[in-house]
């Protein structure tokens, strides 16, 4: 069994995508069915899911919707994930401390948390963080675009998640953009975070 087959990702990549599709009045059934995940609409996963499920689902998302619409839905799913993490995973005292610190210090601490927990959202992908202004996150083998070919970057789920977290914990003006993407044929997916 390969590392990709064994890797697992947190269920937010699936559950928040279903929420985002419904919020946009898009029936998630055809997309989830195409990915072989119709059962996840009936009983949303609450534990880590196989990385391959996430890759298939985001591939199906881009196969069923125009690219710009799929990217908007993916971004919304990421923002929903960020809000979930703030409500349920990042302790309130830690959030208060991050908000009180200077943005550069908060960003450094948040990046350390992201790096430590990368396995929960990147699966078998290799995440490298370049600290600076802007911060650069490089994903080699991103599961979000493994089954997608596009003319634009498509790792919007990550962009939405990180923008939500950086705006809440570092600076309300934080922005995240993807400057390279494997779906476009690039060697890796590159996100830039600035505030």
C-alpha positions, 0 to 999 in steps of 0.5 A: 500500500502506498503512502497516498493510499494510507494517508488520511485527512480530517473530515472537514474537507468533505463535510464543509464542502457539502455545506458549501454546495448546499449554501450555494443552492447546488445539489451535492448528490451528483458530485458526491456520487461521482466520487463514490461518497454518497454515504457521506451525505447521509452520515457525514464523517466525523473521523479522519477520512482516506486522502483518496476520498478527498482527491476524488471529491474535489476532482468531481467538484471540478468535473461537475461545475465551471472552474470559477464556481468550483473555486468559489465553493471550495473557498467557502468550504475552506472558510467554513473549516476555518470557523470550525477550527476556531470554534472547536479546535483552537482553544479560546485562551490561545486565540486571545493570546494570538490576537494580543501579540504583534501580527508577526509574532502571532503569524509565526506561532500560527504557522508553527501550529499549521506545520505541526498539524499539516498531516490532518489537512495535507495528508501525504503532501509535503508542506514546506513553509517559507517564513517572511513577508509574504509567507509562502506555503508550498504543497508538493502533491496536494490532494485537492488538485490531484485529479484536476486539470485547470488553467487557474489555481484550484486549492481554494479550500486551503486559501479559504481556511488559512485566510479565515485563520489569519484574519481571526488570529493575526490581522483582519486584513490578511489575504491568501492567494495561490500563485502556482498549482499542480492542476496547472502543471506546476511542480507544486502548489504555492500559497502566499499569505500577506497581512 
